[in-house]
Amino acid sequence: MVITDPEVELMLRVQRDEPGAFAELVAAYWARVFGKFIRQVADRQEAEDLAQDVFLRLYRSRKRYRPRAKLATWVFFIARNVGRNALRRRRRKRLTSVGLPFDGEDFAGVGCATDERGAPSRPVERAELAHVVRGAVATLNRRQRRAVELQFDDHSYSEIATALAMSPKAAKSLLYRARNELRFALLTYAES
């Protein structure tokens, strides 16, 4: 088979692990992939992280590449999936950093009036709820509390893992357990 598309040939060089080929691929597509994400998420750091994720996935799946279409089609297929996953994470995160909606059914007994963004609208109720949440966070063990604080500050699992000297998978598990404990504590408050 004769390859006439230089981009497909570049990807085949990456597939053969030729030195410098992957760097050429990144140089050829970085600006377009990064640009797609900067328009999508409007955050430079997150756009860079997402673009890096695309190239990491490309590199990991290089051996499975088959030159059936233009390389750009494959690159942007991966980028679309990475972007969709990022938007799903954002939607889940919007509930709150601890995974609890303030205006959902679980909080019917809290009696908090909310504005259109879901934030408590009255200062007294907001202060009371903040006090309850701080109290619930204070009941967590030291590592869980630190992980939750880092997540409130919008750190990624990788950053949290680094700060706590653990793997990202362990950090994710630690946060899962911490959120469950917080959920239980806050639901107990809502029911009282």
PyMOL commands that set and color helices and strands:
alter all, ss='L'
color gray80, all
select helices_A, chain A and resi 6-15+21-41+44-60+62-64+71-95+105-110+123-138+142-152+157-163+168-191
alter helices_A, ss='H'
color red, helices_A
deselect
rebuild
show_as cartoon
